[in-house]
Amino acid sequence: MTPRALFVGDLVLDTVVVAPHLPEPDEKVIVDVLQESIGGVAANAAAACSLAGTSATLCSPIADDAGGQLLATSLAELSLATELEREGNVTPRAFILLDESGEKRLLLRPGGRMYPSSQKVQELALSDVGWVHTAIYDREPAAALIDRCRERDIPWSIDLEPATLGAGLDGIAEHLDGCETVFVNSRAMDEIGRAPVTRLLERGVRTVIETRGEAGARLTTATATTEIAAPTPTAVRDTTGAGDALAGWFVAERMRGATSIDALQLAVLAASLSVSKVGSVASYPTRRELELVSADQIR
């Protein structure tokens, strides 16, 4: 039986608008690009992993409204396996405004649940799961999921979103102990405060990956730190979901037997390619597309 990666967490409807400039108060700006698509930390990473050629399943709540129907259709078009939990009538939505530099301003309306229930987590079949990736939008079911990983010796990774750090690291101590990999961006680092990487390692995390935008990524373990540079930059159109592309590709490569450093090398390249197009999942490269990028693009 071929192992699969399981992604547990949020499924969001993204609305992306590209504007020539951000409007001033009471200014009307005409836009040419408006795109609706799959979003959410878990959903994006699952899609990236699947596009990388590794079997992936998404477990997430989904609403019964029009937004939920659109997301269900989009997931089916991706041929991404799902374990969806019908939950409420309001789809979580993200409204993303991009300027010409590709940088984003993001508003999130959570709507219904952003994480499967404890019951759903307990019902998940894990016999063929080789890796679990999640973001801790609901601590109780996330803790139950991680306990099941510990019982079965399944490695897990966490995307440490700033929004999940309200009580600091003390509030998620049980989730971190024994975690194979934590992905953390600059905002989450700031939320953690003093010596964030050291503190994560002290909590029992084995590998910390700092996503650093155009600077690439930094991987730190208890014994070493490795810098992975991004390729020579091209025009940046949209940074939305680039960190999720990195996480999904990293998981895919680890599932294929790559070392953490080798996996991160390809993951950084995938994330770098994704920012050249508008949207998150729509911008993610397939394995074939990544293979067509010449090796000399990796510095």
N, C-alpha and C positions, 0 to 999 in steps of 0.2 A: 504494500500500500504506500503510495507516494505521500509524504507528509505535506501538510498545507499550513499556511500562515493564517492566523485568526486575528482580525482587527475588530476591536470592541470599543464603541463610543458613539460619537455624534455623526449625524447625517443632516446637512444643512442645505437649503436652497440659496445659492449665491446669485446676486444680481450685480453685475459689473458694468460700470459706466465709465467711459473714457472721455475726459473733457480737455480742451486745449489749455485751460487753467482753472484753478479752483475759484468758484464764484465768491465775490464780495457780498456783504449783506444786501439783500433785496436785488441782487443782480441775476439776470437770466442768462445762462450760458447754453448755447446750442451744442448738442453732442451728436457724434456720428456712430458711436458704438455702444450698444446695450446688449448684454449677453446674460442669459440665465442658464445655470448649470449646477451640477453636483458640487457640494462643498462640505466642509467639516474636516477636522483633523483626522479622524479615523477613516472616513470615507475616502478622502483624498489619498491617504497613504495606502489603503487597500487597493485603490485603482492603480496607483503607481507600481505596486508590487505585482499586480496581475499583468500590467503592460510589460513589466520586466521579464515575464515568462514563468513566474512562480505561482503555483496554485494558492489562491487567497480567498478568504471568506470574510464578509462584513456582517457584524452583528450590531444592530442599531435600532432605536425606536423609529417609527415612521407614522405620520399622521394620516388621517383619512380625508384631508382637504385636497384642493386642486394642486397645491404645492407638493403634497405627498404623492399624488398620482404622477406628476411630472418627474419626480425623483425616481419612482419605481420604474417608469419607462426608460429613463436614462440609464439606470443600473442594468436593466435587461439588455440594452444596446451594447453595454460594455462587456457583456457575458461574464459579469462578476458574480460569484456565488454569494448568496445572502442568507442571513437568519434574522429577518426583520420582525420586530415586535410592534403590533398595532397599538398606538398610544395617543389618545386625544385627537383633537381636531385642528390643531394649530401647528403648522410646520415651522421649525426654527429657520430664520432667514438672516442672511448677511447682505448688507448693502455696501458695496465697495466702489469708491470713487478714485479713479486713477488720473494723475496729471501726465503731461508729456514725458516726464522723466521715468515713468513706470512705478513710482512710489505710490503707496495706497493710503487711503483713510477708510476705516472700516467701522460700520455700525452693526451690532448684532442684536436681533430680537430673538431671545431664546425660545419663545413659544411654549411648546410642551417639553417633555423630558429630553435631556441631552445625553442620556446614558440608559442602557437597558436596565430593567428591574432586577432585583436580587434573584427573583424566581427564574427569570429568563437566563441569567448567568449560570444558575445551578443546573439548568436543563441542557446546557450546551454539551454536545458530544466532543470530547477532547482526545479520543483514542488515536486519531491520525493527525493531531496538531503538533507541529514541530516548533512553533514560535507564536507568542501572543504579543500584540502591540496595542497599547491603550493610552488614553488621556483621562485623568481622574476628575471627570465632571460630576460624579456622584461617588463619594468615598466609600459608602457601605457596600454597594454591589461591586465596586472595583476591588475592594479588599477581599470579598468572597471569591472573585475571579482569580486573584493572585494567590490566595490560599490553595485553590484547586491546581494552579500551576506548580506550586511548591510540592504538593502531594504527588504529582506525576512527573516531577523533575523537568518541567517545560520551561525553557528560558522565556523571560518576558522583558519588554521594553516599554518605556513611558515617555510620551511627549509631555514635558513639564510646561503646560500652558500657564502664563501669568495669572489668568482668571481662576486657576485652581489653587492658588497659593495664599488665600486669605489668612490662614492661620500659620503661614510659614511652613518650614520643613517639619516642625513638630506635629502638625496636623496630618501629615502623610507618611510618618515614620514607618508604619507597618507596610506601606506599599513599596517603600524603597529598599528595605532590607533584603538583600539577595538579588535585586534587580540586575539583569544582565547589562542593559544599556539605558541611559537617560539622555534624551535630546533636550537641549536647553538653548533658548535664544537670548539676545542681549537684554530684553525686557525682563525675562524670567530671572536672569542673573542679577539684575538690579533689585528685583523683589526679594530674592534670597538674602542679599546683603553681603556682608564681609566674607571673603574667601569662599565663594559659592561652590567651586569645583571641589575644594578640599572638604567642605562640609557634606557634600553629596557622597563622596567616597567614604567618609567617616560613618555615614548612615548605612553603609553596606552595598552601595552601588558599585558594580565592577568596572563599568566603562562610562565615562561622561563624554558626550559629543556636543561641542558648542557649535551652533550654526552661526556663521559670521558673514552672511551675505556675499558680496563680491570678493571678500577676502578668503572665502572657502570655508573650511571647518577645522576644528582642533579636537583631537581625540586624546583623552587622558585616562590612564589607569593608575593603580597604586604605585607602579614602578616606572612609568614613562609617559611622555607627552609627544604626540606626533601632529605636525601641521600638514594639512592637505590644501594646497593652493587651488583656487578656481582657475579654469582655462582663461585664455585671453578673452576679455569681455567683448560681447557684441552689443548691439543696441538693446537696451532694456525696455520692454513694453509693459510688463506686468509681473510684479514680484509675488502676487497672490499664490499661496500654496507651494512655494518653492521648497520650504522646509519640510512639507509633507511629502513632496516628491523625493527628497533626500532620505527621509525615514523609510518610505516604502521600498526604495531601491536598496537601501542598506539591509533591510530585513530579507529581501529577495536574495541578495548575494550571500548573506550568512546562511540562509537555508540551502544554498547551492554548495556550501562548504568553504566559502572564502573566509580568510582571516578578517578581523575587524578593520584593519588598515586597508586591505585590498577592497573590501566592500565599500568603505567610505570613499575611496578613490573614484569608483564608478558612480556612487551616489551623488558626490559633489558635481560630477560632470552632468548627470541627469538633471539636477536642480538648476545648474547654470544654463542648460539648454531650454529649460521650461520658461525662463523669464523673457525669452524672445518673442513669445506669443501671448495673446490676451486670454485670460481664464486660467483655471487651475488644471483640472483633469484634461481639458481639451489641449493643453500645452505640453502634457507629459510625453516624453519619447518612449517608443517601443524599444525592445532589445535590438531589433534590426537597425532602427534609426541610430541608436547609440553606437552600434558596431561600425556604422558608416562614418562616424567622426574619427578622423585620423589620430593616431596616438600622439602626434606632436602638438595637439591642441591641449594636452595635459601638461602643465608646467611642473 
